[in-house]
Amino acid sequence: MVDPELAVHQDLIEELVPLKLVSGLTTSAIAEELAVAALQCGACAG
């Protein structure tokens, strides 16, 4: 289930999650990276 606030980043999530899982990061680490990316996202800034 995707957080509604991150739904706009669904394409990014779908690209990142398999890569991160393969590289051995935990889902919480992935979620943290996605949260940081969302904060830096121009579309989300305002």
N, CA, C and O atoms as a printed pandas DataFrame, in Angstrom:
     atom_number atom_name residue_name chain_id  residue_number  x_coord  y_coord  z_coord
0              1         N          MET        A               1    0.849   -1.202    0.000
1              2        CA          MET        A               1    0.000    0.000    0.000
2              3         C          MET        A               1    0.875    1.239    0.000
3              4         O          MET        A               1    1.775    1.357    0.831
4              5         N          VAL        A               2    0.630    2.159   -0.909
5              6        CA          VAL        A               2    1.444    3.363   -1.034
6              7         C          VAL        A               2    0.824    4.496   -0.225
7              8         O          VAL        A               2   -0.388    4.706   -0.251
8              9         N          ASP        A               3    1.673    5.216    0.488
9             10        CA          ASP        A               3    1.211    6.395    1.223
10            11         C          ASP        A               3    0.609    7.380    0.224
11            12         O          ASP        A               3    1.239    7.665   -0.795
12            13         N          PRO        A               4   -0.602    7.913    0.482
13            14        CA          PRO        A               4   -1.232    8.829   -0.486
14            15         C          PRO        A               4   -0.343   10.013   -0.843
15            16         O          PRO        A               4   -0.386   10.500   -1.973
16            17         N          GLU        A               5    0.455   10.477    0.098
17            18        CA          GLU        A               5    1.331   11.616   -0.183
18            19         C          GLU        A               5    2.439   11.243   -1.156
19            20         O          GLU        A               5    3.008   12.112   -1.817
20            21         N          LEU        A               6    2.746    9.952   -1.245
21            22        CA          LEU        A               6    3.786    9.503   -2.159
22            23         C          LEU        A               6    3.214    8.965   -3.468
23            24         O          LEU        A               6    3.961    8.557   -4.357
24            25         N          ALA        A               7    1.878    8.965   -3.583
25            26        CA          ALA        A               7    1.256    8.396   -4.772
26            27         C          ALA        A               7    1.752    9.075   -6.043
27            28         O          ALA        A               7    1.872    8.433   -7.086
28            29         N          VAL        A               8    2.041   10.380   -5.957
29            30        CA          VAL        A               8    2.537   11.114   -7.123
30            31         C          VAL        A               8    3.897   10.583   -7.559
31            32         O          VAL        A               8    4.316   10.785   -8.699
32            33         N          HIS        A               9    4.578    9.908   -6.652
33            34        CA          HIS        A               9    5.901    9.374   -6.934
34            35         C          HIS        A               9    5.864    7.888   -7.290
35            36         O          HIS        A               9    6.890    7.209   -7.250
36            37         N          GLN        A              10    4.664    7.384   -7.640
37            38        CA          GLN        A              10    4.504    5.951   -7.871
38            39         C          GLN        A              10    5.497    5.415   -8.911
39            40         O          GLN        A              10    6.069    4.341   -8.726
40            41         N          ASP        A              11    5.701    6.155   -9.992
41            42        CA          ASP        A              11    6.646    5.693  -11.013
42            43         C          ASP        A              11    8.053    5.594  -10.438
43            44         O          ASP        A              11    8.778    4.635  -10.703
44            45         N          LEU        A              12    8.431    6.597   -9.647
45            46        CA          LEU        A              12    9.751    6.599   -9.023
46            47         C          LEU        A              12    9.875    5.430   -8.057
47            48         O          LEU        A              12   10.896    4.742   -8.028
48            49         N          ILE        A              13    8.826    5.211   -7.265
49            50        CA          ILE        A              13    8.835    4.101   -6.313
50            51         C          ILE        A              13    9.005    2.774   -7.042
51            52         O          ILE        A              13    9.807    1.935   -6.632
52            53         N          GLU        A              14    8.257    2.587   -8.112
53            54        CA          GLU        A              14    8.317    1.327   -8.851
54            55         C          GLU        A              14    9.694    1.083   -9.453
55            56         O          GLU        A              14   10.101   -0.064   -9.636
56            57         N          GLU        A              15   10.413    2.161   -9.761
57            58        CA          GLU        A              15   11.772    2.014  -10.282
58            59         C          GLU        A              15   12.768    1.767   -9.158
59            60         O          GLU        A              15   13.666    0.935   -9.293
60            61         N          LEU        A              16   12.615    2.484   -8.049
61            62        CA          LEU        A              16   13.608    2.422   -6.982
62            63         C          LEU        A              16   13.506    1.165   -6.136
63            64         O          LEU        A              16   14.522    0.557   -5.797
64            65         N          VAL        A              17   12.281    0.771   -5.791
65            66        CA          VAL        A              17   12.135   -0.306   -4.816
66            67         C          VAL        A              17   12.826   -1.600   -5.238
67            68         O          VAL        A              17   13.567   -2.165   -4.433
68            69         N          PRO        A              18   12.621   -2.102   -6.470
69            70        CA          PRO        A              18   13.331   -3.333   -6.838
70            71         C          PRO        A              18   14.851   -3.176   -6.803
71            72         O          PRO        A              18   15.558   -4.096   -6.392
72            73         N          LEU        A              19   15.347   -2.042   -7.223
73            74        CA          LEU        A              19   16.785   -1.795   -7.193
74            75         C          LEU        A              19   17.307   -1.793   -5.766
75            76         O          LEU        A              19   18.345   -2.387   -5.475
76            77         N          LYS        A              20   16.585   -1.124   -4.877
77            78        CA          LYS        A              20   17.013   -1.049   -3.491
78            79         C          LYS        A              20   16.942   -2.420   -2.823
79            80         O          LYS        A              20   17.829   -2.784   -2.051
80            81         N          LEU        A              21   15.883   -3.183   -3.121
81            82        CA          LEU        A              21   15.764   -4.514   -2.537
82            83         C          LEU        A              21   16.908   -5.403   -3.006
83            84         O          LEU        A              21   17.468   -6.170   -2.223
84            85         N          VAL        A              22   17.253   -5.297   -4.285
85            86        CA          VAL        A              22   18.359   -6.081   -4.820
86            87         C          VAL        A              22   19.669   -5.684   -4.147
87            88         O          VAL        A              22   20.525   -6.530   -3.889
88            89         N          SER        A              23   19.816   -4.389   -3.866
89            90        CA          SER        A              23   21.057   -3.926   -3.257
90            91         C          SER        A              23   21.094   -4.199   -1.756
91            92         O          SER        A              23   22.105   -3.937   -1.105
92            93         N          GLY        A              24   19.996   -4.725   -1.199
93            94        CA          GLY        A              24   20.019   -5.187    0.174
94            95         C          GLY        A              24   19.538   -4.191    1.209
95            96         O          GLY        A              24   19.640   -4.453    2.407
96            97         N          LEU        A              25   19.014   -3.050    0.774
97            98        CA          LEU        A              25   18.491   -2.093    1.740
98            99         C          LEU        A              25   17.149   -2.571    2.279
99           100         O          LEU        A              25   16.396   -3.258    1.588
100          101         N          THR        A              26   16.866   -2.202    3.509
101          102        CA          THR        A              26   15.582   -2.561    4.104
102          103         C          THR        A              26   14.488   -1.648    3.565
103          104         O          THR        A              26   14.772   -0.571    3.039
104          105         N          THR        A              27   13.254   -2.074    3.696
105          106        CA          THR        A              27   12.144   -1.257    3.221
106          107         C          THR        A              27   12.067    0.059    3.978
107          108         O          THR        A              27   11.645    1.069    3.417
108          109         N          SER        A              28   12.470    0.063    5.248
109          110        CA          SER        A              28   12.453    1.322    6.005
110          111         C          SER        A              28   13.486    2.289    5.459
111          112         O          SER        A              28   13.242    3.495    5.423
112          113         N          ALA        A              29   14.637    1.781    5.033
113          114        CA          ALA        A              29   15.641    2.640    4.427
114          115         C          ALA        A              29   15.141    3.204    3.103
115          116         O          ALA        A              29   15.384    4.366    2.779
116          117         N          ILE        A              30   14.436    2.361    2.338
117          118        CA          ILE        A              30   13.847    2.823    1.087
118          119         C          ILE        A              30   12.825    3.920    1.370
119          120         O          ILE        A              30   12.818    4.957    0.707
120          121         N          ALA        A              31   11.968    3.686    2.350
121          122        CA          ALA        A              31   10.939    4.669    2.693
122          123         C          ALA        A              31   11.574    5.986    3.107
123          124         O          ALA        A              31   11.071    7.056    2.767
124          125         N          GLU        A              32   12.681    5.909    3.842
125          126        CA          GLU        A              32   13.368    7.131    4.265
126          127         C          GLU        A              32   13.915    7.880    3.056
127          128         O          GLU        A              32   13.804    9.103    2.978
128          129         N          GLU        A              33   14.505    7.148    2.116
129          130        CA          GLU        A              33   15.014    7.792    0.907
130          131         C          GLU        A              33   13.886    8.428    0.105
131          132         O          GLU        A              33   14.037    9.526   -0.429
132          133         N          LEU        A              34   12.756    7.731    0.024
133          134        CA          LEU        A              34   11.616    8.272   -0.708
134          135         C          LEU        A              34   11.076    9.523   -0.033
135          136         O          LEU        A              34   10.675   10.471   -0.708
136          137         N          ALA        A              35   11.064    9.531    1.302
137          138        CA          ALA        A              35   10.603   10.715    2.026
138          139         C          ALA        A              35   11.510   11.903    1.735
139          140         O          ALA        A              35   11.032   13.017    1.525
140          141         N          VAL        A              36   12.813   11.665    1.722
141          142        CA          VAL        A              36   13.762   12.729    1.397
142          143         C          VAL        A              36   13.552   13.205   -0.035
143          144         O          VAL        A              36   13.558   14.408   -0.299
144          145         N          ALA        A              37   13.366   12.267   -0.956
145          146        CA          ALA        A              37   13.140   12.624   -2.354
146          147         C          ALA        A              37   11.871   13.452   -2.499
147          148         O          ALA        A              37   11.832   14.406   -3.276
148          149         N          ALA        A              38   10.829   13.086   -1.750
149          150        CA          ALA        A              38    9.575   13.830   -1.816
150          151         C          ALA        A              38    9.777   15.260   -1.327
151          152         O          ALA        A              38    9.224   16.198   -1.901
152          153         N          LEU        A              39   10.568   15.429   -0.270
153          154        CA          LEU        A              39   10.837   16.771    0.249
154          155         C          LEU        A              39   11.588   17.612   -0.779
155          156         O          LEU        A              39   11.412   18.828   -0.850
156          157         N          GLN        A              40   12.427   16.949   -1.572
157          158        CA          GLN        A              40   13.240   17.662   -2.554
158          159         C          GLN        A              40   12.507   17.837   -3.887
159          160         O          GLN        A              40   13.003   18.518   -4.785
160          161         N          CYS        A              41   11.340   17.227   -4.014
161          162        CA          CYS        A              41   10.611   17.237   -5.281
162          163         C          CYS        A              41    9.949   18.589   -5.514
163          164         O          CYS        A              41    9.168   19.049   -4.681
164          165         N          GLY        A              42   10.247   19.208   -6.606
165          166        CA          GLY        A              42    9.686   20.517   -6.900
166          167         C          GLY        A              42    8.165   20.518   -6.967
167          168         O          GLY        A              42    7.525   21.496   -6.579
168          169         N          ALA        A              43    7.584   19.426   -7.457
169          170        CA          ALA        A              43    6.130   19.344   -7.565
170          171         C          ALA        A              43    5.463   19.291   -6.191
171          172         O          ALA        A              43    4.289   19.631   -6.046
172          173         N          CYS        A              44    6.221   18.865   -5.192
173          174        CA          CYS        A              44    5.670   18.722   -3.844
174          175         C          CYS        A              44    5.976   19.933   -2.975
175          176         O          CYS        A              44    5.448   20.054   -1.869
176          177         N          ALA        A              45    6.816   20.821   -3.463
177          178        CA          ALA        A              45    7.321   21.906   -2.628
178          179         C          ALA        A              45    6.239   22.911   -2.251
179          180         O          ALA        A              45    6.370   23.610   -1.246
180          181         N          GLY        A              46    5.169   22.992   -3.046
181          182        CA          GLY        A              46    4.235   24.023   -2.681
182          183         C          GLY        A              46    2.842   23.815   -3.137
183          184         O          GLY        A              46    1.974   24.646   -2.870
